[in-house]
Amino acid sequence: MAWHIVGTYYAPCSCKVGCPCILGEMEGDQVWCSGGQWVHIGSGDVDGVDVGGAKLAWVADWPKGFLGGEGVGRIYFDPSVSAAQRATLEPLFKGQRGGVYEVVTREVEVECLPADIPTEFKMDVSGLMLNQSLRAGELAFDKAKIKLLTEVNAVLAHVVALRVEEEKPVEAVAAEAATPAEPEVIKKGKKEAEEGEEGAEAEEKPEKPAKK
């Protein structure tokens, strides 16, 4: 499958300070991780289908960190997304066609002379497969002139799989909603009634004469 997309996304998560996955950690700062992405594809195509302008979002939970995989989530498409766009984008973001490619870190810190400051770094991601990542230490540059200050294990980009939770059939959801739960007040009223009966029985019992 050939695909190329360019756009904007926001990716909030449950980590309290920053994402440990940026530094290559396999667990979130609370061990587990919850997060999502809100994606607006500006331009691109998947298998020859133009997906420019498509908007979608996905939310997921991971038992450990984002890089640990085994995430379970759900994908939501904007109503403006056509059936053809959804048919190509859904398998892509579910990880069914090689995983979800994500740029994790867009900037790295280096130390060098002003004349040697690089404007960009280029990396070949065409061979990146599922559960593989590119790290800062793999960047190609003149190490005699430039010193990398960013942690060498910091993840720059990776391909991960997102296991999507299957939605319940409409009939099953409707059946659950139609099943009434037993009101708490009934149980409480029954208990009070039983206590009242016990009290009445106690009043009916004659008192024993006091011994002299």
Residue pairs with C-beta under 8 A, 6 or more apart in sequence:
1 46
1 47
1 92
1 97
1 98
2 46
2 47
2 48
3 44
3 45
3 46
3 47
3 88
3 92
4 44
4 45
5 41
5 43
5 44
5 45
5 46
5 51
6 41
6 42
6 43
6 44
7 39
7 40
7 41
7 42
7 43
7 44
8 39
8 40
8 42
9 37
9 38
9 39
9 40
10 37
10 38
11 35
11 36
11 37
11 38
11 102
12 35
12 36
13 19
13 28
13 33
13 34
13 35
13 36
13 66
14 28
14 30
14 32
14 33
14 34
14 35
15 28
15 29
15 30
15 33
16 29
16 30
17 29
19 66
19 104
20 27
20 28
20 29
20 65
21 28
21 33
21 65
21 66
21 67
21 104
21 155
22 104
22 105
22 154
22 155
23 151
23 153
23 154
23 155
24 67
24 133
24 135
24 151
24 153
24 154
24 155
25 65
25 67
26 64
26 65
26 67
26 68
27 33
27 64
27 65
27 68
28 62
28 64
28 65
28 66
31 64
32 61
32 62
32 63
32 64
33 61
33 62
33 64
33 65
33 66
34 59
34 60
34 61
34 62
35 59
35 60
35 66
36 57
36 58
36 59
36 60
36 73
37 57
37 58
37 102
38 57
39 54
39 55
39 56
39 57
39 58
40 54
40 55
41 51
41 52
41 53
41 54
41 55
41 56
42 52
42 53
43 52
44 50
44 51
44 52
45 51
45 52
46 88
46 89
46 92
47 88
49 84
49 85
49 87
49 88
50 85
51 85
51 88
51 89
53 80
54 77
54 78
54 80
54 81
54 85
54 89
55 77
55 78
55 80
55 81
56 75
56 76
56 77
56 78
56 81
56 89
56 93
57 75
57 76
58 73
58 74
58 75
58 76
58 93
58 162
59 73
59 74
60 71
60 72
60 73
60 74
60 162
61 71
61 72
61 73
62 68
62 69
62 70
62 71
63 70
64 70
66 160
67 133
67 155
67 158
67 160
69 131
69 160
69 161
70 163
71 160
71 161
71 162
71 163
72 163
72 164
72 165
73 162
73 163
73 164
73 165
74 164
74 165
74 167
75 90
75 93
75 94
75 164
77 86
77 89
77 90
81 89
91 97
92 100
93 100
93 162
94 100
94 161
94 162
94 163
94 164
95 130
95 160
95 161
95 162
95 163
98 129
98 130
98 159
99 129
99 130
99 131
99 159
99 160
99 161
100 159
100 160
100 161
100 162
101 125
101 128
101 157
101 158
101 159
102 157
102 158
102 159
102 160
103 156
103 157
104 133
104 155
104 156
104 157
104 158
105 136
105 150
105 154
105 155
105 156
105 157
108 121
108 136
108 139
108 148
108 149
108 150
108 154
108 156
109 148
109 149
109 150
110 117
110 118
110 141
110 146
110 147
110 148
110 149
110 150
111 146
111 147
111 149
112 118
112 145
112 146
112 147
113 145
116 142
116 145
116 146
118 141
118 146
121 139
121 140
121 141
122 140
123 134
123 138
123 139
123 140
123 156
123 157
125 134
125 157
128 134
128 157
128 158
128 159
129 159
130 159
130 160
130 161
131 158
131 159
131 160
131 161
132 158
132 159
133 155
133 156
133 157
133 158
133 159
134 155
134 156
134 157
134 158
135 152
135 153
135 154
135 155
135 156
136 148
136 150
136 151
136 152
136 153
136 154
136 156
137 148
137 152
137 153
138 156
139 148
139 156
141 148
